Amino acid sequence: MKRITSKTLQVLLAGLIAVVGLVGFQASALPAAPTAAVAQAPCGDTSGFQKVNLSALPKEATDTVNLIKKGGPYPYPQDGTVFQNREGILPECASGYYHEYTVKTPGSDDRGARRFVVGDGGEYFYTQDHYDSFQLTNINA
């Protein structure tokens, strides 16, 4: 049986520290999971959109914004899914940048026409006519 010398032990320990340090560096270099609180910069020009305060929208709009901020649970399976921007009304951004959420319509027996489309840059676009038009919403007012 071979005996481990203190020099061999020092080399092994140094190697282990180097590997653990490298693994720690790699883990810290990975991007964090996205959260609602951390938004990236908006991807396009929103200056041409009519602006509206959340308080001026129907009460259900505030309910939806609160659900989005909490991360759900959402009332419809489509809520939180990627919005494709097929209409081309919103600024053109990378696929997956926008997500849609239902704003309930009292008395409607389906999802209705009201939605928020939320950009990864923190933009909240409200539509009351199922994507025919959008208002850029200040969710803090």
N, C-alpha and C positions, 0 to 999 in steps of 0.2 A: 504494500500500500504506500502511495506517495504522500509525503507530508507537505502541507501547505505552509509556505514560509510567510513571514510578515510582509515581505516585498510583494509576493503574489497576491496576498490579501489586499494590499494597498492598491495594486493595479486593478483588481476586480472591483473594489469599492469605488475607485475613480471612474471606471467604466459604467458602473451602475448609476452613479450620480449623473454622469453625462447623459445616459439614456433617459433617466427620469426627468432631467432638465429639458431634454429635447422633446419628450412627450408632453411635458407641461407647456412648453412653448408652442407646440403644434396645436394643442387643445385651445390655448388662449388666442391663437391666430384665426381660429374658425369664426365665421360670422355668427352673431347671436341670432336666436330666433326672432322674427319680426314681432313687434307688439304694437298695439294701437297707440301707445304713448310716444313711440319713436317713429316719426314720419320722415321720409326723404323729401328732397326738394321737389316741388311740382314739376312735371315734365313739359308743360306747355303754357302758352299764354292764355290766361283766363280773363283778361281785361275786357273783352267784349261781351261778357255774360252779365245779365241783369243780376244785381245783388239783392239778397233778401235776408232778413234776420230770422232765425229759427222761431222766435216768438211771434212772428207774423204768419207763420204757416199753421195748418191744422194741428190740434193737440196731438194727434197720432204721430205726427212727424217727430215731436219731442220724444215720444215713447220709443220710436225706432232708433233715434240717435242714442238714447240711453242704453238700449240693447246693444248697439254697435260698440259703444264704449266699454261695456261689460264683456263683450265677446260672446253674446248670446245668453241663453238659448233663443233661437229664432222660431217664429211661428210657422214658417214655410221652408220646405227643403231647398228651395232655390236661393234662399237668403244666404249671402256670403259667397255665392258663386261668381266666377269671373264674368264681367260684362265685356262684351266684344266690341262695343262702339261701332257696330255695323252701319249705323246711321251717319257716322262721321261728324256729328255735331260737337262732341267733346274734343279737346286737344288730342292729337294723335300721339299715343304713347305705346310703350312696349306691351306685348301681350301679357295679360295677368296684372296689369297696373290698376285696373278698375274692378270693383266688386259691387254687386247690386243687392239692395235690401228693400223689402216690401214695406210700404207705409199703409197700414190697414185703412180701408174705406168702410165706415159704418154703413150697414145695410147691404153691402155687396156680398154675394154668395160665392165669390172667387177672390183672387188676390187684388182685383181692381187695377187701376191704371197708375196709382201713385207709387213712386220709388225714390230711394236715394241711391245714387251711384257715387261711390267713395273712391278717391284716388289714393295711391300709396303716399302721396305728398300731403295728405290731410285735407284735400278738397272734398267738399260735400256738395254734390249737384242734386237738386230736387227736381223731379218731374211729376206733374200732375196729369199728364196726357200720354203716358206710356212711351217716353223717349222722343216725342215730337219736339219738345222744347225743354230747356233746363234753366234753373236759376242757381247761381252760386250762393250757397247758404253759409252765413256766419252762425256757427253752432253755439257761439258764446254769447249770443244776444237774443 
